[in-house]
């Protein structure tokens, strides 16, 4: 038996209309064409689908079975059709996010709140387990938007600049480095460096300062949460380096000192990585704009 969606729509329409004439109007075909379609379907099934001698027409047991199938399948088909129309118009889609930056949650959640209000039909998710393989996950289409500070040349992937930020040194108020106008690479040699638990190649303080200067901290300790890092710093258990947008409130607290790193200061740029084929999608472009403005607002306090 070969069934098409139009067969299921026919069964449903005749059941709802109670006759061929009204059903033909609903389906926008002639009554003769509808009658031939029903006869052809009954020939495939091998039994009658309607009791034609009753008014209104009623379904046979075989017809009722097809009606149950139609009531289950057709709403799902209609939902998929609407989803595809929304995707074609740019109103809907999927935006699964991977983040190569532990501190980025400070500005990402306000961005997502604004995004959801503007694009309620876009499926948004954060894929935490893919953070360490984010760009490859983007290429495999497991995620659609990657936040990274390390752009690379890859076919099919484009990196769009979001904002520049400054990695800043943080220590306790009574720390030996608290009185310096800025810190240098050699200042870390006697310190316990508190950092996010990622590879050195993902830590700004190493890529931009310590590795080129060949300076090694006395101790290193990986800590998952920004709040815990700051708590340990305040307790004199070490020093840290965090992006400036994380420190907007810390600067005003009396138990912390925030310093630039080197006299010129360090600077880094954050990027959004997307697939080239998706870069022009309206909701992704809006996400980039929101990310740019929200981070700048946090930096300015």
C-alpha atoms as a printed R data frame, in Angstrom:
    type eleno elety resid chain resno       x      y      z
1   ATOM     1    CA   UNK     A     1   0.000  0.000  0.000
2   ATOM     2    CA   UNK     A     2   1.313  3.417 -1.000
3   ATOM     3    CA   UNK     A     3   0.056  6.323  1.100
4   ATOM     4    CA   UNK     A     4   0.613 10.015  0.448
5   ATOM     5    CA   UNK     A     5  -0.120 12.979  2.696
6   ATOM     6    CA   UNK     A     6  -2.936 13.947  0.317
7   ATOM     7    CA   UNK     A     7  -4.643 10.612  1.044
8   ATOM     8    CA   UNK     A     8  -4.632 11.332  4.758
9   ATOM     9    CA   UNK     A     9  -5.907 14.862  4.138
10  ATOM    10    CA   UNK     A    10  -8.712 13.384  2.009
11  ATOM    11    CA   UNK     A    11  -9.794 10.962  4.740
12  ATOM    12    CA   UNK     A    12  -9.817 13.740  7.319
13  ATOM    13    CA   UNK     A    13 -11.677 16.200  5.098
14  ATOM    14    CA   UNK     A    14 -14.461 13.745  4.189
15  ATOM    15    CA   UNK     A    15 -14.861 12.753  7.826
16  ATOM    16    CA   UNK     A    16 -15.117 16.401  8.916
17  ATOM    17    CA   UNK     A    17 -17.380 17.431  6.005
18  ATOM    18    CA   UNK     A    18 -19.667 14.386  6.033
19  ATOM    19    CA   UNK     A    19 -19.765 14.147  2.220
20  ATOM    20    CA   UNK     A    20 -17.788 14.414 -0.975
21  ATOM    21    CA   UNK     A    21 -19.138 17.768 -2.160
22  ATOM    22    CA   UNK     A    22 -18.166 19.750  0.953
23  ATOM    23    CA   UNK     A    23 -14.869 17.857  1.282
24  ATOM    24    CA   UNK     A    24 -13.979 18.747 -2.317
25  ATOM    25    CA   UNK     A    25 -14.526 22.427 -1.488
26  ATOM    26    CA   UNK     A    26 -12.262 22.119  1.560
27  ATOM    27    CA   UNK     A    27  -9.540 20.466 -0.513
28  ATOM    28    CA   UNK     A    28 -10.018 22.856 -3.471
29  ATOM    29    CA   UNK     A    29 -10.554 20.065 -6.018
30  ATOM    30    CA   UNK     A    30 -13.568 18.900 -7.994
31  ATOM    31    CA   UNK     A    31 -15.955 16.351 -6.551
32  ATOM    32    CA   UNK     A    32 -15.188 14.028 -9.468
33  ATOM    33    CA   UNK     A    33 -11.451 14.187 -8.804
34  ATOM    34    CA   UNK     A    34 -12.032 13.520 -5.124
35  ATOM    35    CA   UNK     A    35 -14.270 10.542 -5.906
36  ATOM    36    CA   UNK     A    36 -11.587  9.048 -8.154
37  ATOM    37    CA   UNK     A    37  -8.960  9.602 -5.478
38  ATOM    38    CA   UNK     A    38 -11.055  7.790 -2.868
39  ATOM    39    CA   UNK     A    39 -11.741  4.888 -5.255
40  ATOM    40    CA   UNK     A    40  -8.024  4.558 -6.054
41  ATOM    41    CA   UNK     A    41  -7.149  4.579 -2.350
42  ATOM    42    CA   UNK     A    42  -9.776  1.911 -1.587
43  ATOM    43    CA   UNK     A    43  -8.356 -0.227 -4.400
44  ATOM    44    CA   UNK     A    44  -4.934 -0.003 -2.724
45  ATOM    45    CA   UNK     A    45  -6.321 -0.811  0.701
46  ATOM    46    CA   UNK     A    46  -8.505 -3.621 -0.656
47  ATOM    47    CA   UNK     A    47 -11.632 -2.609  1.266
48  ATOM    48    CA   UNK     A    48 -14.125  0.219  1.581
49  ATOM    49    CA   UNK     A    49 -13.100  3.241  3.631
50  ATOM    50    CA   UNK     A    50 -16.577  4.875  3.837
51  ATOM    51    CA   UNK     A    51 -20.172  3.816  4.250
52  ATOM    52    CA   UNK     A    52 -21.591  5.747  1.274
53  ATOM    53    CA   UNK     A    53 -25.236  4.893  1.932
54  ATOM    54    CA   UNK     A    54 -25.325  6.844  5.162
55  ATOM    55    CA   UNK     A    55 -25.836 10.574  5.429
56  ATOM    56    CA   UNK     A    56 -23.539 12.031  6.416
57  ATOM    57    CA   UNK     A    57 -20.927  9.592  5.076
58  ATOM    58    CA   UNK     A    58 -19.275  7.633  7.860
59  ATOM    59    CA   UNK     A    59 -15.962  5.884  8.015
60  ATOM    60    CA   UNK     A    60 -15.611  2.115  7.902
61  ATOM    61    CA   UNK     A    61 -13.282  0.411 10.408
62  ATOM    62    CA   UNK     A    62 -10.461  0.658  7.840
63  ATOM    63    CA   UNK     A    63 -11.278  4.329  7.290
64  ATOM    64    CA   UNK     A    64 -11.228  4.989 11.028
65  ATOM    65    CA   UNK     A    65  -7.771  3.432 11.211
66  ATOM    66    CA   UNK     A    66  -6.522  5.802  8.517
67  ATOM    67    CA   UNK     A    67  -8.231  8.729 10.259
68  ATOM    68    CA   UNK     A    68  -6.301  7.992 13.458
69  ATOM    69    CA   UNK     A    69  -3.111  7.946 11.397
70  ATOM    70    CA   UNK     A    70  -4.052 11.249  9.761
71  ATOM    71    CA   UNK     A    71  -4.792 12.897 13.114
72  ATOM    72    CA   UNK     A    72  -1.389 11.848 14.380
73  ATOM    73    CA   UNK     A    73   0.729 12.563 11.291
74  ATOM    74    CA   UNK     A    74  -0.807 15.660  9.691
75  ATOM    75    CA   UNK     A    75  -0.343 18.011 12.686
76  ATOM    76    CA   UNK     A    76   3.323 17.022 12.825
77  ATOM    77    CA   UNK     A    77   3.685 17.635  9.092
78  ATOM    78    CA   UNK     A    78   2.004 21.032  9.458
79  ATOM    79    CA   UNK     A    79   4.353 21.938 12.315
80  ATOM    80    CA   UNK     A    80   7.405 21.017 10.241
81  ATOM    81    CA   UNK     A    81   6.093 22.999  7.272
82  ATOM    82    CA   UNK     A    82   5.610 26.057  9.500
83  ATOM    83    CA   UNK     A    83   9.083 25.590 10.962
84  ATOM    84    CA   UNK     A    84  10.595 25.460  7.471
85  ATOM    85    CA   UNK     A    85   8.688 28.578  6.446
86  ATOM    86    CA   UNK     A    86   9.986 30.346  9.537
87  ATOM    87    CA   UNK     A    87  13.523 29.224  8.775
88  ATOM    88    CA   UNK     A    88  13.228 30.415  5.171
89  ATOM    89    CA   UNK     A    89  12.037 33.799  6.369
90  ATOM    90    CA   UNK     A    90  14.846 33.993  8.940
91  ATOM    91    CA   UNK     A    91  12.464 34.026 11.937
92  ATOM    92    CA   UNK     A    92  13.453 30.604 13.294
93  ATOM    93    CA   UNK     A    93  16.399 28.284 13.474
94  ATOM    94    CA   UNK     A    94  18.919 26.842 15.885
95  ATOM    95    CA   UNK     A    95  21.691 28.593 17.775
96  ATOM    96    CA   UNK     A    96  23.678 26.186 19.909
97  ATOM    97    CA   UNK     A    97  26.613 27.908 21.554
98  ATOM    98    CA   UNK     A    98  30.051 26.704 22.659
99  ATOM    99    CA   UNK     A    99  32.285 28.939 24.784
100 ATOM   100    CA   UNK     A   100  36.065 28.824 24.967
101 ATOM   101    CA   UNK     A   101  36.032 31.454 27.712
102 ATOM   102    CA   UNK     A   102  35.099 30.706 31.334
103 ATOM   103    CA   UNK     A   103  34.536 34.361 32.207
104 ATOM   104    CA   UNK     A   104  32.205 34.992 29.270
105 ATOM   105    CA   UNK     A   105  29.092 34.006 31.197
106 ATOM   106    CA   UNK     A   106  29.207 37.384 32.951
107 ATOM   107    CA   UNK     A   107  28.061 39.127 29.762
108 ATOM   108    CA   UNK     A   108  26.560 36.210 27.827
109 ATOM   109    CA   UNK     A   109  23.440 35.689 29.940
110 ATOM   110    CA   UNK     A   110  22.229 39.305 29.611
111 ATOM   111    CA   UNK     A   111  22.822 38.966 25.866
112 ATOM   112    CA   UNK     A   112  20.746 35.777 25.692
113 ATOM   113    CA   UNK     A   113  17.889 37.370 27.633
114 ATOM   114    CA   UNK     A   114  17.665 40.133 25.030
115 ATOM   115    CA   UNK     A   115  18.088 37.655 22.198
116 ATOM   116    CA   UNK     A   116  15.253 35.395 23.385
117 ATOM   117    CA   UNK     A   117  12.911 38.368 23.607
118 ATOM   118    CA   UNK     A   118  13.692 39.309 20.001
119 ATOM   119    CA   UNK     A   119  13.828 35.761 18.535
120 ATOM   120    CA   UNK     A   120  11.426 33.509 20.479
121 ATOM   121    CA   UNK     A   121  11.340 30.884 17.698
122 ATOM   122    CA   UNK     A   122  15.097 30.256 17.696
123 ATOM   123    CA   UNK     A   123  16.233 27.203 19.669
124 ATOM   124    CA   UNK     A   124  19.028 28.405 21.979
125 ATOM   125    CA   UNK     A   125  21.307 26.119 23.974
126 ATOM   126    CA   UNK     A   126  24.788 26.234 25.512
127 ATOM   127    CA   UNK     A   127  26.825 23.067 24.887
128 ATOM   128    CA   UNK     A   128  29.216 22.993 27.834
129 ATOM   129    CA   UNK     A   129  30.813 19.647 27.010
130 ATOM   130    CA   UNK     A   130  32.021 20.992 23.664
131 ATOM   131    CA   UNK     A   131  33.971 23.930 25.123
132 ATOM   132    CA   UNK     A   132  37.343 22.225 24.583
133 ATOM   133    CA   UNK     A   133  36.543 21.211 20.996
134 ATOM   134    CA   UNK     A   134  34.412 24.196 20.059
135 ATOM   135    CA   UNK     A   135  35.700 25.061 16.583
136 ATOM   136    CA   UNK     A   136  35.687 21.476 15.382
137 ATOM   137    CA   UNK     A   137  32.180 21.108 16.821
138 ATOM   138    CA   UNK     A   138  31.212 24.151 14.755
139 ATOM   139    CA   UNK     A   139  32.573 22.518 11.614
140 ATOM   140    CA   UNK     A   140  30.702 19.290 12.464
141 ATOM   141    CA   UNK     A   141  27.500 21.386 12.852
142 ATOM   142    CA   UNK     A   142  27.090 20.322 16.477
143 ATOM   143    CA   UNK     A   143  27.090 24.005 17.465
144 ATOM   144    CA   UNK     A   144  26.341 27.169 15.507
145 ATOM   145    CA   UNK     A   145  28.046 29.972 17.457
146 ATOM   146    CA   UNK     A   146  31.421 29.834 19.186
147 ATOM   147    CA   UNK     A   147  32.822 32.516 21.500
148 ATOM   148    CA   UNK     A   148  36.607 32.512 21.280
149 ATOM   149    CA   UNK     A   149  39.623 34.770 21.702
150 ATOM   150    CA   UNK     A   150  41.806 32.623 19.428
151 ATOM   151    CA   UNK     A   151  40.858 33.022 15.751
152 ATOM   152    CA   UNK     A   152  42.301 30.500 13.317
153 ATOM   153    CA   UNK     A   153  42.256 30.191  9.541
154 ATOM   154    CA   UNK     A   154  39.783 27.442  8.705
155 ATOM   155    CA   UNK     A   155  37.850 26.829  5.487
156 ATOM   156    CA   UNK     A   156  34.136 27.378  5.955
157 ATOM   157    CA   UNK     A   157  34.488 29.258  9.275
158 ATOM   158    CA   UNK     A   158  34.449 33.015  9.751
159 ATOM   159    CA   UNK     A   159  35.526 34.887 12.892
160 ATOM   160    CA   UNK     A   160  33.672 38.130 13.551
161 ATOM   161    CA   UNK     A   161  35.233 40.575 16.058
162 ATOM   162    CA   UNK     A   162  33.067 41.324 19.085
163 ATOM   163    CA   UNK     A   163  35.070 43.614 21.390
164 ATOM   164    CA   UNK     A   164  38.521 44.284 22.792
165 ATOM   165    CA   UNK     A   165  39.254 43.755 26.469
166 ATOM   166    CA   UNK     A   166  42.145 44.078 28.910
167 ATOM   167    CA   UNK     A   167  43.386 41.195 31.069
168 ATOM   168    CA   UNK     A   168  43.940 42.752 34.510
169 ATOM   169    CA   UNK     A   169  45.992 41.683 37.519
170 ATOM   170    CA   UNK     A   170  44.112 41.225 40.808
171 ATOM   171    CA   UNK     A   171  45.579 40.792 44.286
172 ATOM   172    CA   UNK     A   172  44.539 41.358 47.904
173 ATOM   173    CA   UNK     A   173  44.832 44.860 49.390
174 ATOM   174    CA   UNK     A   174  47.777 43.879 51.627
175 ATOM   175    CA   UNK     A   175  49.687 41.976 48.958
176 ATOM   176    CA   UNK     A   176  53.340 42.868 48.277
177 ATOM   177    CA   UNK     A   177  52.452 43.967 44.698
178 ATOM   178    CA   UNK     A   178  49.470 46.112 45.711
179 ATOM   179    CA   UNK     A   179  51.469 49.344 45.700
180 ATOM   180    CA   UNK     A   180  52.964 48.951 42.231
181 ATOM   181    CA   UNK     A   181  51.462 51.003 39.380
182 ATOM   182    CA   UNK     A   182  51.537 47.890 37.181
183 ATOM   183    CA   UNK     A   183  52.962 44.358 37.240
184 ATOM   184    CA   UNK     A   184  55.536 42.757 34.965
185 ATOM   185    CA   UNK     A   185  56.237 39.168 33.988
186 ATOM   186    CA   UNK     A   186  58.905 38.678 36.668
187 ATOM   187    CA   UNK     A   187  56.414 39.664 39.402
188 ATOM   188    CA   UNK     A   188  54.607 36.341 38.861
189 ATOM   189    CA   UNK     A   189  57.710 34.244 39.587
190 ATOM   190    CA   UNK     A   190  57.072 34.286 43.348
191 ATOM   191    CA   UNK     A   191  53.287 33.977 43.173
192 ATOM   192    CA   UNK     A   192  50.556 31.351 43.233
193 ATOM   193    CA   UNK     A   193  48.562 32.000 40.086
194 ATOM   194    CA   UNK     A   194  44.857 31.221 40.361
195 ATOM   195    CA   UNK     A   195  43.331 30.564 36.951
196 ATOM   196    CA   UNK     A   196  40.517 28.803 35.134
197 ATOM   197    CA   UNK     A   197  41.204 25.071 34.606
198 ATOM   198    CA   UNK     A   198  42.136 25.258 30.918
199 ATOM   199    CA   UNK     A   199  45.332 24.726 28.941
200 ATOM   200    CA   UNK     A   200  47.981 27.424 29.076
201 ATOM   201    CA   UNK     A   201  47.393 28.136 25.415
202 ATOM   202    CA   UNK     A   202  43.916 29.387 26.413
203 ATOM   203    CA   UNK     A   203  45.126 31.680 29.230
204 ATOM   204    CA   UNK     A   204  45.876 35.271 28.218
205 ATOM   205    CA   UNK     A   205  48.533 35.764 30.883
206 ATOM   206    CA   UNK     A   206  50.611 32.946 29.412
207 ATOM   207    CA   UNK     A   207  50.070 33.604 25.703
208 ATOM   208    CA   UNK     A   208  50.668 37.337 25.996
209 ATOM   209    CA   UNK     A   209  53.235 37.648 28.783
210 ATOM   210    CA   UNK     A   210  54.640 34.720 30.735
211 ATOM   211    CA   UNK     A   211  55.433 32.284 27.924
212 ATOM   212    CA   UNK     A   212  57.238 34.876 25.741
213 ATOM   213    CA   UNK     A   213  59.148 36.093 28.842
214 ATOM   214    CA   UNK     A   214  59.904 32.497 29.910
215 ATOM   215    CA   UNK     A   215  58.607 33.171 33.396
216 ATOM   216    CA   UNK     A   216  56.979 30.435 35.448
217 ATOM   217    CA   UNK     A   217  54.756 31.139 38.496
218 ATOM   218    CA   UNK     A   218  55.888 29.488 41.712
219 ATOM   219    CA   UNK     A   219  52.574 27.638 41.947
220 ATOM   220    CA   UNK     A   220  49.447 27.300 39.797
221 ATOM   221    CA   UNK     A   221  45.942 26.361 40.859
222 ATOM   222    CA   UNK     A   222  42.979 25.782 38.575
223 ATOM   223    CA   UNK     A   223  39.606 26.999 39.906
224 ATOM   224    CA   UNK     A   224  36.280 26.608 38.080
225 ATOM   225    CA   UNK     A   225  34.301 29.631 39.284
226 ATOM   226    CA   UNK     A   226  35.175 33.329 39.070
227 ATOM   227    CA   UNK     A   227  33.642 33.952 42.494
228 ATOM   228    CA   UNK     A   228  35.838 31.291 44.098
229 ATOM   229    CA   UNK     A   229  38.959 32.683 42.407
230 ATOM   230    CA   UNK     A   230  38.195 36.131 43.849
231 ATOM   231    CA   UNK     A   231  37.435 34.676 47.265
232 ATOM   232    CA   UNK     A   232  40.845 32.969 47.331
233 ATOM   233    CA   UNK     A   233  42.585 36.143 46.130
234 ATOM   234    CA   UNK     A   234  40.887 38.167 48.861
235 ATOM   235    CA   UNK     A   235  42.062 35.606 51.413
236 ATOM   236    CA   UNK     A   236  45.661 36.044 50.265
237 ATOM   237    CA   UNK     A   237  45.867 32.565 48.750
238 ATOM   238    CA   UNK     A   238  47.179 33.783 45.406
239 ATOM   239    CA   UNK     A   239  46.818 36.310 42.589
240 ATOM   240    CA   UNK     A   240  44.851 36.130 39.362
241 ATOM   241    CA   UNK     A   241  44.377 37.684 35.951
242 ATOM   242    CA   UNK     A   242  40.817 38.295 34.753
243 ATOM   243    CA   UNK     A   243  39.167 40.213 31.897
244 ATOM   244    CA   UNK     A   244  38.201 43.796 32.673
245 ATOM   245    CA   UNK     A   245  34.475 43.154 32.249
246 ATOM   246    CA   UNK     A   246  34.552 40.687 35.167
247 ATOM   247    CA   UNK     A   247  36.092 43.297 37.465
248 ATOM   248    CA   UNK     A   248  33.554 46.103 37.134
249 ATOM   249    CA   UNK     A   249  32.396 45.621 40.759
250 ATOM   250    CA   UNK     A   250  35.660 44.278 42.179
251 ATOM   251    CA   UNK     A   251  37.443 47.592 41.522
252 ATOM   252    CA   UNK     A   252  35.273 49.335 44.097
253 ATOM   253    CA   UNK     A   253  35.757 46.742 46.843
254 ATOM   254    CA   UNK     A   254  38.307 47.706 49.521
255 ATOM   255    CA   UNK     A   255  39.816 44.227 49.894
256 ATOM   256    CA   UNK     A   256  41.028 43.995 46.270
257 ATOM   257    CA   UNK     A   257  43.555 45.841 44.130
258 ATOM   258    CA   UNK     A   258  43.272 45.771 40.322
259 ATOM   259    CA   UNK     A   259  46.365 46.660 38.281
260 ATOM   260    CA   UNK     A   260  47.293 46.810 34.583
261 ATOM   261    CA   UNK     A   261  49.785 44.255 33.325
262 ATOM   262    CA   UNK     A   262  52.913 46.008 31.982
263 ATOM   263    CA   UNK     A   263  53.107 49.767 31.601
264 ATOM   264    CA   UNK     A   264  51.290 49.645 28.270
265 ATOM   265    CA   UNK     A   265  48.700 47.135 29.441
266 ATOM   266    CA   UNK     A   266  47.636 43.939 27.669
267 ATOM   267    CA   UNK     A   267  44.846 43.863 25.113
268 ATOM   268    CA   UNK     A   268  42.938 40.955 23.619
269 ATOM   269    CA   UNK     A   269  40.021 40.627 21.220
270 ATOM   270    CA   UNK     A   270  36.981 38.383 21.557
271 ATOM   271    CA   UNK     A   271  35.413 36.829 18.463
272 ATOM   272    CA   UNK     A   272  32.260 35.046 17.393
273 ATOM   273    CA   UNK     A   273  32.944 32.103 15.098
274 ATOM   274    CA   UNK     A   274  30.154 30.931 12.779
275 ATOM   275    CA   UNK     A   275  29.975 28.873  9.617
276 ATOM   276    CA   UNK     A   276  30.331 31.032  6.517
277 ATOM   277    CA   UNK     A   277  27.076 29.687  5.087
278 ATOM   278    CA   UNK     A   278  25.202 30.849  8.215
279 ATOM   279    CA   UNK     A   279  26.898 34.211  8.715
280 ATOM   280    CA   UNK     A   280  24.132 36.122  6.918
281 ATOM   281    CA   UNK     A   281  21.246 34.636  8.923
282 ATOM   282    CA   UNK     A   282  19.389 37.510 10.591
283 ATOM   283    CA   UNK     A   283  19.261 36.069 14.100
284 ATOM   284    CA   UNK     A   284  22.988 35.246 14.126
285 ATOM   285    CA   UNK     A   285  23.818 38.761 12.949
286 ATOM   286    CA   UNK     A   286  21.616 40.152 15.743
287 ATOM   287    CA   UNK     A   287  23.379 37.938 18.293
288 ATOM   288    CA   UNK     A   288  26.731 39.412 17.216
289 ATOM   289    CA   UNK     A   289  25.405 42.968 17.611
290 ATOM   290    CA   UNK     A   290  24.017 42.232 21.076
291 ATOM   291    CA   UNK     A   291  27.269 40.617 22.197
292 ATOM   292    CA   UNK     A   292  29.248 43.662 21.113
293 ATOM   293    CA   UNK     A   293  27.077 46.195 22.927
294 ATOM   294    CA   UNK     A   294  26.520 44.228 26.149
295 ATOM   295    CA   UNK     A   295  30.219 43.620 26.743
296 ATOM   296    CA   UNK     A   296  30.994 47.316 26.258
297 ATOM   297    CA   UNK     A   297  28.276 48.234 28.779
298 ATOM   298    CA   UNK     A   298  29.854 45.904 31.342
299 ATOM   299    CA   UNK     A   299  33.322 47.311 30.711
300 ATOM   300    CA   UNK     A   300  32.003 50.802 31.336
301 ATOM   301    CA   UNK     A   301  30.109 49.741 34.433
